[in-house]
Amino acid sequence: MIYKLKIPCIPKAVQSFKYTKLGHKYQPDEVENRKAYITMMAAQQFKHAPLDGCIEIVYFYHVFSPLKSMTKAEKLHIANGGFIYKNTKPDVMDNLNKGVMDALNGICWVDDKMICGGKVTKVYGLNPGLYIAFRLIDKIIPLEKLKQEAVKES
């Protein structure tokens, strides 16, 4: 079964922690409030016990608002429901995902360390937000699947 979430917001990168002058770790209020919002939105949509096992992110789109500097063709493409890849900061593999994955701990999955793989994309689009689909997968990868993926790559 594939589970889906749609969280309207402006995607933001999150640093792990900040430190006081005395060396104590803390999260700024803005980060904590954002995490609480994502947790609340996920809890409203995900009406199951947190998944416990190997989890695959089927897709995770970070959708940003279109830029004023985009070409007319790009703006038209987005206005018609399309997307344009975002190849600028923030980086997608760490800073964008961290806060969201942590916010979904205990709601969608027991712990984000259970995520074994998946597809994450950052784009410009009409409706800014986070669009996530995920599922439980088998722990054992069939040899046939590995062979098929090896053929695709060659």
MARZA-926215 format. One record per residue: residue in one letter; x, y, z of N, C-alpha, C in turn. Coordinates in steps of 0.001 Angstrom, whole numbers, plus 524288, in hexadecimal, padded with zeros to 5 digits. Example, Ala and Ser with C-alpha at 12.3 -4.5 7.8 and 13.67 -1.06 7.14 Angstrom:
2
A833867E9C681E788300C7EE6C81E78833907F31C81E78S832327F73681BA8835667FBDC81BE4832648001E81EBE
END
This chain:
154
M803497FB628000080000800008000080379804E180000I802188089E7FCC8804F480D8E7FC8E801DC811AE7FF8FY8047C8143380328802268185780651803F781D9380427K800688216C8041D801BA82689801E98006782AE4805BDL803B582EEA805B7802DB83398808D4803878385E80560K8006983C5D80670800F88416C803D18010F8458380822I8055F8484D8088C8060684C2A80CB5807158517780A37P8031D854E880A2A803E685A1A807E2807AF85D5180B36C80BD685F1C808D580FAB8625280B98813D8863FC807B2I8175C867438097681BE0868A7806478205A8652A8081AP82280861DA804B5826D285E798064E82B60861AD80872K82DAF85FC180CA88320C8628A80F218362885EB7810EDA83B09860508107083F6185D3A8128583F9585E018186BV84156859FB81B27841BF85A2E820D5847388588782274Q849A685BB6825AB84E9C85A24827FA84D5E8569D82C9BS850F78532282DDB84FF784F808321D84EEC8525883741F8527E85590838F8851E98586983DE88550585D6F83DADK853B9860FA8411F856F0865948421485904865038479DY85CF086831848EC85F5D867D784E1485F6B86D30850BAT85E8686D0C855EC85EF0871D7858FF864AE87307859FAK865BA8779885C4586B218790085D9386D86875298616BL86A368729D8648B86C1C86ECE8686086C998694F8660FG86B46868C4860FC86BEA863B885E698672C8602285EB2H862B28621D8607785DF285EE9860B885B4385ED985B64K8595F85A38859D88569E859AD854E1850F585B7C85570Y84ED885DCB851438495485F27851278478185FA984B86Q8427085F6E84ACC8400C86066845B483D42865A984603P83DEE8691F8423783B0E86E0B842398352886D1284220D83221870BB8444182C6F8702A8447982A1E86F3983F14E82C29871DB83B1582A2587136835C682A8F86B8183401V82EDE868FD8354782FAA86384833D182BE786003836D3E82B5B860F483BDB827CF85DD183F1C8222385E8383D58N820998635583C1681B418645A83A5081A29861B783516R81DF6861CE831A181D5C85F4282C8B81CCE8595D82D36K8200B857228308F81FC3851878319C81A6385025833DDA81873853438377A8135485245839D180F018528E835B1Y80F6B8564E8321880B8C856D782DE780B998520682A62I8103885047828CE810A584BAC8256D80E84846DB8283BT80FD08464082D3880DD9841DA83050807E3841FA8308EM805A984690831907FFF98471A831F07FD5B845BC82CB6M7FF70847CA8286C7FD27846B58234E7FD75840E4821F3A801D283E758233D80271838DB822317FEA7835AA82581A7FE0C8371582A717FA828343782DF67F4D98349282C12Q7F36C838EC829BA7EE2083984827A77ED3783605822E7Q7F151834EE81FEE7F0C3831EA81B197F20982C1E81BB2F7F59382ACF81F357F7688255F81FC27F4A4822F08246BK7F0C181FBA823597ED7381D828277D7EED8817D1828A5H7F3EA816AB828E77F5C981159829DF7F9D98118F82E38A7FB3080D00830357FF8E80CB6833E18048C80DE4830DEP8087E8102F8336480D6E81138830AA80FA780C2E82E50L8119080C9C82987813C580806826E6818C18064B829A1D819628013382A0781DDE7FEEC82CAD820377FAC982918G824727FC0382691826E97F879822DB82A037FBA281EEDC82B667F93B81A9682E427FBF38167682A7D7FF6581365I82BDA8045C812EA8286C808228105782B2480A5A80B88E8282480AB98075082A0780D2380283826F6812278019CI829BC81657800668273181B347FEC78263281AA37F8EFV82151819DE7F77581FE8819307F1FA820FA81E4A7EF12Y81F50822A07F167820CF827C77EF838205482BB17F3E8F8236F82FB77F3A482349833FC7F76B8249B838EB7F458Y8209783BEE7F32282151840C57F03982155845687F3F1H82572848787F3B6825B084D8B7F652824288516D7F210V81F83853AD7F26081DA88572F7EE4781E2685CD97F024F8213785FDC7ED4C822298655B7EE7481ED5868C37EAE3S81DB486D8D7EC9481AE28715B7E95881E2D872D27E49FP81B96873D67E03781E7A875897DB8E8215487AB27DC83L8259887B6F7D9B9828A1880417DA29826B2884577D645K82702889407D7C28259588D7F7D4328293788D9F7CF7DS82E0488BD27D027831EE88BFC7CBF483158887927C7F8M82D85884197C8A682CDB87FC57C4F282AF8881D57BFABT82C1F87ECE7BBA782A65880457B6668247A87FA37B5F4K8223F882097B1F781C98881827B10981B2787BD07B024A81E73879027AD5381D6E873787AC3D81D5E870477B14AE82113871507B4CB8213986E847B9CB81C6F86FCF7BD1CK81B0B874D87BD4C8166E876727C04E8117C873F37BE23L8110A873A77B8FB80C84871397B68180C5486B657B7C1H810CE868E27B78E811218634F7B8CD80F288625C7BE66I810E1865987C21080F308650C7C78180960866537C800A8078686A6C7C563801FF86BE97C59D7FE79867817C3AAN8007F864497C0177FD8A85FD87BE047FE2B85AE77C156G8006D85B827C601800EF8570D7C98D8061C8543B7C944G809C9856397C63D80EE1853AB7C5BD812AE855617C9F3F81742853257C9CA81B5F854587CD908206D855A77CAA4I823BE858AB7CD2F828ED859E57CB3682CC7858537CF77Y830D1855507CE1C834B5853CA7D2058375C8588C7D465K83868858397D96E83B2D85C557DC4F840B485A5E7DD49N844A085CDD7DAE284A0285B037DB7084D6385ED77DE8BT84AE9861937E23184DB5865357E59684CDA8639D7EB43K84F43866817EEDE84EB18654E7F46B848F9865817F609P84782862CC7FA2684AA585F687FD7E84B50859FE7FB1CD84F4B857297FD1385039851F57FAEC84BDB84E4E7FCAFV84A6A84ACC7F937845DB847817FA16846F7842C37FD93M84BB1840E37FD9184CAF83BE68002184D0C83C358060DD84DFF840B38082E84EA5840E980DD384B568452C8104EN84CA384A0980F3384A3484E5F811FC8445184EC681131L8426384DA480C9383CC384DE780BAB839E58496480E3EN83C2E844D380E2383982840298101A8398183FAA81609K83DB7841338188183E888403081E18839E8841C782179G83852846AC8211B83417848898247682EF6845C38237AV82DD3844A881E81828EB8420E81D26828EF83C7281F20M82D26839A381E0C82D6D8342A81FBA82D0C833B9825ABD82FAB837368287682F578373482E2B829CB8385F83002A8272083BFC82D66821CD83D6E82EEE81DFB838EA82E2FL81F358355182AA581BB0830E98299781CCC82C2D82D0AN8210E82C77830288222D82840833E281DA6827B7837B7G81C06822E2838A3817D5821DF83C5881269822BC83A1DI81217825008357580D08825D4832D980C938221682E38C8102F8228E82A838100E81F4E825CA8138481A7B8264DW817BB81B028291081B4E816A5829F881D688171682F7EV81F50812BB831758215D812B0836CB826118165783729D829B0815D58337A82E5C8192383365830408199182DC7D8323581E2C82C57833E281EE6826E6838B881BC28256CK83B478195D8293583FAF815EF827DF83DCE8111E824DFM838A981027824E98366680B9E82239835C780C8C81C5EI836A58115F81AA583636812958151283B0D8107081252C83A2980CE280EB883E6C80A1C80C1A83FDC80C7D806D1G83C6F80F9B8049F83D94811EF7FF8C838E2814D57FD7CG8399E817127F8E983541819C77F688836EA81E1C7F2EEK8330B820E67F0FB833DE825157ED358323382A3E7EFA7V835C582DFB7EF95834B58332E7F1AE835F28371E7ED64T8325683ACF7EC93832D883E927E85D83147843F97EA3BK8340C847F37E8758327184D527E99B8312B84FFE7E473V82C9E852857E45E82AA1854DD7DF93827E385A017E0C9Y8270285D047DCA482388861867DCE881E4085FBA7DAD8G81A0E861807DD69814D785FFC7DBB0810B8863C77DD9EL80BF1862BF7DC1E80794866357DD4480612866497E306N80630861C47E58F8047C861577EB038090B85FC07EE81P80BA3863937F0F281021862527F44480E9C85E977F8AEG8123585B167F9EA81139857767FE2B814A0852A77FDD2L8134E84EF780133815FF849F38017681228845BD7FFCFY813AB8429E7FC0A8106083E6B7FA118137D839607FABBI8118C835F27FE148148E831577FF9B8114682C6D7FEDBA8138C828727FC918111A8234C7FC2F8151F81F597FE25F8135A81BB180156816F6817E48039E81428812BB80483R8174280EA0805458150F8096880610818EE805F2808E6L816D7801C680B2381A2D7FDB380D5B81C237FA4C808E1I821017F89B809418233D7F52080551825AD7F07380809D826837EC5480501829187E7B68071D82EC57E8F18084EK830BB7E68480C6A8362D7E74680DEC839E07E4A980A0AI8381C7E058807CB83B557DD6D8041183A3D7DF6B7FE8FI83E517E0E07FBC383DCD7E2BC7F65F83E5D7DE0A7F2BFP83A427DCCE7EFB383AA27D85C7EC1C83F0A7D9207E825L841D47D4F67E6ED846237D53C7E330844507D7307DDE3E83F9D7D5B07DC4483D917D7667D73683D2D7DD577D6F4K83B957DFC47DB3E83B1D7E5767DB58840817E7FF7DABCL844647E5CA7DD5E849B47E7DB7DCD784BAC7E75D7D744K84A987E2F77D4D184C4B7E2217CF66849A07E5FD7CBB5Q844857E6EC7CC87841AB7EAA07C93B843D17F0267C9D1E845017F1B47CE8E8471E7F6E67CF7884C957F76A7CD20A84FB27F33E7CD43854F77F35D7CB0D854A27F3FE7C51CV850CD7F17C7C2AB850167F1E57BD0084E797F77B7BB91K84B157F9F67BEB9849577FF557BDB184DEC8031B7BDC5E8519F8022D7C1488560A805C27C1EC85A2F805287BDB7S85A4D800A87BB0B85E717FFE07B72885CE0801A57B1CC
END
